[in-house]
Amino acid sequence: MAVAETAGLAPVLAFALVGALGVGSQWLAWRMRMPSIVLMLLAGLIVGPMLGILNPAEQFGDMLGPVIAIAVAIILFEGGMTLNFQSLRDAATGVKRLVILGAPLGWLASALTLHYVAGLSWATSAVFGGIMIVTGPTVIAPLLRQAKLQKRPAALLQWEAIVNDPVGALAAVLAFQVVIVIETASSAGGAAQELAVGIGVATLLGIAGGWGIARAFRLAYVPEYMKVPVLFVVLLAVFALSDFVLHESGLLAVTIMGIWIANAHLPSYTELRRFKEHATVLLVSGVFILLAANMSWAALRSLDITALLFVLAVIFIARPLPVLAALAFSDVPWRERLLVAFTGPRGVVLVAVAGLFGERLVEIGITDAASIAPLAFALVAATVVLHGFTLTPLARLLALTASANPGVIILGGSRWSVALAEALKKMDLQVIIADPNHAHLRGARDAGVQTFFGDLLSKAAEERLDLVAYDTLICATDNDAYNTLVATDLAPEFGRENVYQMKRVREASSRHALPATLGGQAIGGGKTYSEANALISDGWEFRVTSLSEEFTLDMWRDKNPDAIPVAELEKGGEPRFLGPDLGPKNTSGVELLSLTPPKPMQRES
């Protein structure tokens, strides 16, 4: 009760406020097409130091540190679960160089910047410089989702962020142990032995946890409904045990555990990863709100011109030079080198670990270590805002985005699919037709439409198809069950509102009706596969009509009473496909795609 009275806001209300602000910021960022991290930092600063509504240190007390530590561990574990070695194939050389060469060079460059630009002592610079190796997977993931980079540069940034996070934390641990030896005159051999044992234990625990989970799940030792709870408990145990042996080594342990599970080829891996992604969205937003709100006005006021020069030196010198040196004479194209060199956002791990080691250095008498926390926050805020607004334009300038326009994947190589693909290409949309039957793709190849031969759910599709370049999926094979399977499986990837399929035969019957959670939205005027292709055989064709104030939607309807609206595209926007219950908007400046019967028509304008 004393905590609530002191802070002015009960802990339960504080938790609810953090959740509402975090998720609300992410939703608002999605609606406004802005970097979500920017809004989360702004929201935290407003309710924290500006308005004084939220003071995490007082409202959560001693639990704040453990809560943030566990959240960071789960975030790193989820990041490790995204690192499948097959996805590393194209970027393996670059990632190895960024970790083996880039991390030590980055540590050195960061320490020099801290000492000569920020004016910190060598002891503080060495510890903080190690932490600055990390580039923040909590920030990289939403930025990559927004920028839609090509597969290899995206893999470079993602792998570097995930792998270097525990490496940076361990570098800080190593530097801290050296400082302890110097300041307290303790045994250098003992400190080195403690560090080696901690790293070894963390590695073994991570491998053991990943191997144990994989084996238990594969042999059905754990029922399906308990897999996620068991995974969480093992994750927390591995993190806690490793951290008990050597502080911050738990980050390495959970990252290794996540990578092991990602490459164990578990049947339930997709469901586990999706749940972890949902949990990570909540945790990332919550941690950013808490860290921003926990900043004090005194710490913010301590940020002067020196802090600005430090941030600029990191962005334009300490980050690019080590990356360019590490990737020199490699097979990584120069455009990708520049993109990685000038993309180094910092995130949760930097702020959390920096604050912890800053307090510990102050405790042993190194007073300038009190500057670590505000400098870390300034670096995170500056890089998040900068890269949040510049990554997409920079990627476009270097021609490293997956596609300038949103793409459409059409599953099934029928005549209806080919005709639709040709019409979408006229609307300047990237289109690909996929089909597991090679013969079905003959018409698409003859029409010059890009094709993929194989199952859209196969590993070959995952490796060869850059799904980031496509925003919409249309399932239109002659197999209703396969359409439903693919639409259901890929709905979380594309978003359920962007997945469509042909009307199923007999779906109106109660015996064959499926729940709303299965399949995609209706398309093609509510026609089945046979009905839609019969129209094409009868001479119906897809036409693109530009609507304007001179030629409105009502005028188009008068001239084409039997035509079936299929999609509409606003200039510079994404296509909006239309089902039988969703008609086009009565607006000008829209291109309308329709399936039109074979009759003489005047030229439309």
N, C-alpha and C positions, 0 to 999 in steps of 0.2 A: 504493500500500500504506500509505503514511503516513496518508492520509486515513482509511482503514478502521480503522487501529489507534487513531487519535486519537478517532474517534467511537464505536468499540465495535461498529459494525454496518456490514458491507460495503455499498457503494453499490447492488449488485444486490439484496441483501436489503432495503435501505431502499426501493428502488423497488417491490419486491413488497409490502412492508408498506403503503406509501402506497396502492397499488391495492386491496389487500384491505380496508383500512380505509375507503376512499372508497366502493367499490361495496357493501361490507358495510353501511355506514351507510345508503346509499340503500335497500338491500333491507329492512333492519330498519325504516326509517322507513315504507316502503310497508306492511309487515306491521302496524305499530303505528298507522298512519294519523297520523303525525307529520311535521312539516317536516324534510326530509332535511338541510338546511343546519345545523340545530341540532345534530343528531347528528354531522355531520362536524366542526364546530368543537369539540365536546366531545371527540371521538376524537383530534383533533390536539393539543389541550391535554393530554390524558392521556398520550399517548406522547411528547410533546415536553417542555415545562417541568416537568410533574408527575413522570413516571417517568424522563425522560432517555434513553429508548430511541432516539428519533429526533431528530437535530439536523441539519436540512437544510443549514445554512450550513457545517458541517464536513464532512458526508458527500458533498455535491455540489459544494462549493467555489464557484469562479467560474461554474460552469454553472447554478447555481440561478436567477440573474437572467434569463439568456437563455431558459431552459426556461419560466419563468413568463410572460415577455413573449410568447413564441410561442404558449403556451397561451391567453393572453388574446386575442391576435390571432385565433386560430381560433374562439374562443368568440364574439367580436364579429362575425366573418364569418358564422358560422352564424346569429347573431341577425339580421344584415342579410338573409340569405336567407329569413327568415320574413316580411319586410316587403314583401308584395305590395301595390301601390297600390290594387288593387281592395278589399282588406280595410280600407284606410284610409278608404274613402268615407264611412262613417257617422261617423267620428271625426276627419275631416280638420281641421275648425275647431279642435277642442280640442287636437290635437297641434301644430298651427302655433303656437297661443298658448303652449303649454307650452314650446316650443323657443325661439320668438322673444322672448317676454316673460318666461316663467317662468325660463329659464336665467340671464339677466342679473340678474333680481330675486333668484333663489336664490343667485347668487354674492355679491351685496351682503349679503343677510341672513346668509349663512354667515360672511362675513368679519367682519361686526359681532359675531356671536355668538362667534367665535374670539377677537376682540380684547377685548371687554368681559366675557365670561363665562369663557373659558379663560385670559385674561390673556396672550395671545401678541402679539408685535409686529405692526405693520401689514404688514411685508414677509411674514412667515410667514403671517399671516391671509389676505392677498391670494392667495398661492399655494395654500394648503390650501383656501381658500374656493372656488377654481375647481374643484378636484378634487371637492369635495362636491356639485357639481351632479349628478353621476352617481347613478342610483338602482339600478344593478346588474341587468343582464339575466340574469346567472347566478343571481340570487335570485328575480327576478320570475317567470321561466318555471316553476320548480317550484311556486311559490306559486299561480300562476294555474291550474296543472294540478290542484292540490289544492282550491282554492276554487270552481272551476267558475263563474266570473263570466259575466254576460251579455256578448254580443259587443262592444258599444261600450266599456264601462268596461275590459274586458280589453285591447282595442286601444289605448286611451289609455295605460294603464300600460306595455304592451309597447313601443309606438312611442317613448314618452318615454324609456324605459330604454335602448333601442338607440341612438336618435339622440343623446341627451344624453351618452352615454358618451364618444365621441370629442370632443364639444363641451367636456365638462368637462376632458378631458386637454389640449385645445388652450388652454382658458382658463388652466390651470395653466402651460402653456408661455409664454403671453403675459405672465402675471404674473411668472414667473421671469425672462423677458427684461428686463422693466422693473426688477426688483430688481437684476439684473446691471448694468444701465446706472447705477443709482443708487450701488451699492456699489463698482463698479470704475471709474466715471467713463468708461465707453466710450461710443461714439456711439449716441445714441438713434435716429438715422436708420438706422444699420447694423443695429441690433436689429430695428427695424420691417421693414426690407427682408428680413432673414433669415426673419422670421415669415411675411411675405406669400409669399415664394418657397416656403417649406416647405408652406404650405397649398395653394398653387397646384399644386405638384408632386404632393402627396398626392391631390388631386382628379383630376388628369389620369391619374395612375397607376391609381387605382381604376377610373375609367371605361375606360381602355385595357385593364386586366386583365379586367374584366367583359365588355367588347365582344369582346375576343379569344377568351375562353373560349366565349361564346355562338356566335360565328361558326364557330369550329373544331368545336364539337360539332354545330351544325346542318348543316354541310356535310360531316360525316363525315370530317374530317381526323384525328380521334382515334378509335381503335377503342373499343368499349364497355368492354372490360376495363381500358383505360388511362385512362378518364375521371376517376376519383377520384384516382389518382396525379398526373395532369397538373394537376388542379385544386389539389391540395395544393402542388405545386411552384410554380405561378404565384402562389398565395396567399402563400407564403413570400417569393418574389422581390419582389412588390409591397410587402409589409410591410417587408422589409429595405431596399429602395431608398429608400422614403419616409422611414423612420427615419434613414437615413444623411444625408439632406438636412436634416431637422429632427426631433430626438428627440421621440417620442410621436406624431408626425404619421402614423405607420404605422397607428395605430388608425383614423384617419379614412379612410385609403386602403382598408383591407380592408372597412370598413363600407360604403363606396360601392360597392366591387366586389360585395359580397354582395347589396345592393339591386338593382344592375343585373341580376345573374343571376336574381334572384327575379322580375323583371318582363320577362325575355327570352322567356318562354313556350317553354322548351326541352322536348322530349318526354321527356328523361331527368331532368327537374328533380326529380320526386318521389323517384327512387332516390338522387339526389345529396343531397337534403335529409335523407332518412332516415339515410344513412350519416353525414352531418355531425352529426345529432342524437345518434347513438350515440357518436361521437367526443367530442362535447361533454359527454355524461354522464360519461365517463371523465376528461376534462380538468377539468371543474368540481370533481368530487370530489377529484381529485389536488391541484389548486391550493389548495383550501380546507384540506386536510390539511397541506400543506406550509407555508402561511402561518401556520396556528395553531400547528404544531409549532415553527416558527422563532421564536416569541415567547420572550423570556427572562423569568426571574423578576424581574429588575431593572425591565424595562419594565412588567410587570404590576403590580409594587408601586408604580410611579409614578402609577398611576391612583387618585386620591383623590376627595374630595368635589367638587373643582373639575371633574374629568372627568365625574362624575355629573350635575352641574348643566349642563355643556356638552351632554351627550347629551339630557337632558330639554328643554333650550332648542331643540335642533335638531328634535326630534320634535314638539314642541308649538308652536313659534314659527317657526323658520327654514325649516321645510318647508311647513307649512300656509299661512302668509301669502302667500308668492310664488305658490303654486298658485291660491289663491282670488282673488288680484289678477289673475293672468293669465287666468283663466276667467270673470272678472266680465263681465256683460252679453253673454255668449255663449249659444249655443243648447244648451249642455251642461246637463242637468237638475241641480238642486241636490244630489240624492242622489249623483250621480256625481262632482260637484265635491268633496263631503265625503270620499268614498271615496278619490279620488286624493290629496287634500290630506293625509290621515292615513295614507297608504301610501307610504312612501319607504325601503324597505330598501336598504342599501348592500352592495356585494359585492366581488368579486375585484379589479376595476379600481381601486377606491378604495384598497385596502390596498397593492396593488403600486405604483401611481403615487405614492401618498403617501410610501411608504418611499424611493423613488428621489429625489424632490425634497427630502425631509427631509435626506438625506445630502448632496445638492448644496448646499443652503443652509448647512449646518453647515460645509462645506468653504470657503465664502467668508466665514465669520466670524459668521453669524447663529446663535448658540448655542441659542436657544429652539426652533429648528426640529427639535431632537432629540425634542421632544414630539409631533411629527406622527404618527409611526408608532404609538405606543401609543394615542393618541387616535383614530386611524383604526380600529385594531382594536377599541377599545371601542365605537365607533359602529356598526361592522359587526355585532359580536356582539349588541349591544343591539337594533338594528333587526331583525336576522334573527330573534331569539327573539320579540320583541314582535309583529312582523307575521306571523310563522309561526303563532302561536297565535291572533291576533286578526283576521286578514283574513277568514276564513270567517264567524265570528260577526258581524263588522261588515257584511259584504256581505249576510248574511241579515237583519240588523236594518234595513238600507236597502232591502231587497227587490231586490237586484241580482244574486242568484244565478240561474243558468240554470233551475234547477228544484229544489224541495225534495226530491223523490223521484227516483230513477234512472228514466230513460226508455228506451223500446224503440222501435226503428224496424223496421217490417215491410215488406219489399219484396214487392209483389204484392197486388192488391186482390181476391183470390178470396173465396168464401164462408167458407172455412176461416180466412183472414186476418182477415176482419171479425169472425167469431165469437171468435177469439182476442183481438183488440183489445178487444172489449167485455168479455171476462172479465178482462183485465189492468186495464182501467179500474176494475172493481169492486175490484181489489186496490190501488187508489190509485196506479197507475203511469201516468206520462205516455206516451202512445202516439201514433204517427203512421204512417200507411200511405202508402207511395210507390209509384208505378207510372208507367211511361212511356206507358201507354195510358189516355187520359182516361176512356173508357167503363168500364174496369175499376174505377174509383173510385166509380161510382155507388152501389154498395151501402154503401161506407164513409161516403159523405156522407149517405145516408139514415139511417144508424145514428148519426150525430152524431160520428163519429170524425174527428180531424184528418187531413188528407191533403196530399200534395205531388205535383203532376203534373209529371213530368219524369224524366230519367235521374239516378239517385242519384250517378253519377260525373261529372255535368256541372258546369260552372262556376256555373250557376244554383243548383244544390243547395249548392255550397260557399258561395255568397254569401247565400242565403236561409235555409238550414237551419243552426240553431245546434247543430252536432253535439256541442258540449260538454254539452248537456242530456241526451244519450242515452248509455247505457252498453252497450246490447245491440243487436245487429243480427240479424234473422232474414230470410234470403233464401228467399222462397216463391213465386216466379213459376212459370209453366208452362214456362219455358225453363231447362233445367238448366245450359246453358253460361253463360247470363247470371248465374244464381245463383252459379256458381263464380267467374266473373270479379269480381263485386262483392264476394263474401266474401273473395277473395284480395287484392283491392286495398285494402279497408278494414280488413283484419285488423290491420295495424300501428297504425291509428288507434284502434280499439276494444280491441285486445288479442285474440289468437287464441282465448283461452278464452271470449270474449264474442260470438263470431260463429258463427251457426248457419245451416244450410240444409236444405231438403228432401232426402230421399234421392234420388239420381239413378237414372234408369231404366238398367238393365243395368250398374250399377256393380260388381256382383260378378264380371262377366266380366273376364278378364285383358286383353282387347283394349280395354276401356273404363275400367279402373281407373286412378285418378289418384294421384300421389304425395301423401304427407301434407302437403306444403307448399302444396297447392292446395285451395281450398274451405274450408268451415266445418264445424263439428261437426254431427252428425246431430240431428234434432229431430222431434217428432211421433210418437214410437213407432216410428221407422224406416220411416215410410210415404212413398211417393212423392207427388207433387202430385196425381195422379189418384186414388190410393188415399185420401188424406186428405180430398179434397173429396167423394169418393163416400160417405165416412162421414157427412159433414155432410148430404148429400142424403138419406141413409137415416134421418136423425133424431138422429144423435149430437149431443151438445152439450157445451160446456165448462162445467164446474162448479167452484166454489171451495168447499173444505171446510176448516174450522178444526180442526186436530188439537190435542188436549189430553190430559191424563192420564185424563180420563173417556172420551174417544173417540180411541183410539190409531190408529197407522198399520195395525197388524194387524187391528183392528176394521174399519177402512175397507176393507182388502183383502177381508175376509170378505163384506162387503156389496156390494162392487163387483169381482167377480173378473175381469170383462172390460174394466174401465176402463183407460185408458192414461194414466199420470202424465205430465204435460207440464212442470210447473214447481213450485217451492216458494219461499215467501217468508217469511223470518223477520221479526219485527217490527223496523222500523227498519233493515233490511238490504236487500241487492240481490237481485233474483230469480235463482234458480238453475234454469236450464232443464235438462231431463233427456232424454238420448238413450236409445236402446234398451238400452244397456249400463250406464246410470247410473240407479239407482233413488232414490226419496226417502229421506231420513234418518228413522229411527224416533225422532223427538223430538216433544215437545209444543210448543205456542206457535208452530206453523208453519201457514201457509195453503197448502193443496195445490190446485194447478190440474190438473184431469184432463179428458180427453175420454171422455165416458160414453155408453154405448149407451142407446137409447130403451126403457126399461122402467120400470115403476112402482117408485119408491124411497121409503123412509120419510125423513122430514126428518132431516137430520144436524145434529149440534150440536158 
